[in-house]
Amino acid sequence: MARQALKHATQKKRDSGPAEVREAGAAKARHPAPALDRLIHERMRLGIVSALAANESLTFTDLKSLMNTTDGNLSVHARKLEDGGYIACTKSFDGRLPKTEYKLTSSGRRALENYLSHMETIIRQMRG
């Protein structure tokens, strides 16, 4: 019996709360940020997609230099974007040297445009 009363009191505490907290939760649900593309939103991946949007294609070495990162870090993020269909990777040889080249896919370009539109909406809402 005491357990039931304790459980009921605990449940009541969880259900109740200041009106501001409930309103903030409702505003958060309406906020466009949850709709952001999590694949692009990460800083390194956004940089990769943006660099590829501004260039026809870039080699692994070019991207590594532009992003000022390590081989491993670039590889992991590029693979995530490739798995998501946002970039295409081609591997070849330049003489005896391996050459990895990346291009932004049409799906990746659309995803970047959608991401930028969401960010612009958020900025307008914050300023307006």
PyMOL commands that set and color helices and strands:
alter all, ss='L'
color gray80, all
select helices_A, chain A and resi 2-15+19-30+33-35+38-41+43-54+60-67+71-83+106-127
alter helices_A, ss='H'
color red, helices_A
select strands_A, chain A and resi 58-59+87-94+97-104
alter strands_A, ss='S'
color yellow, strands_A
deselect
rebuild
show_as cartoon
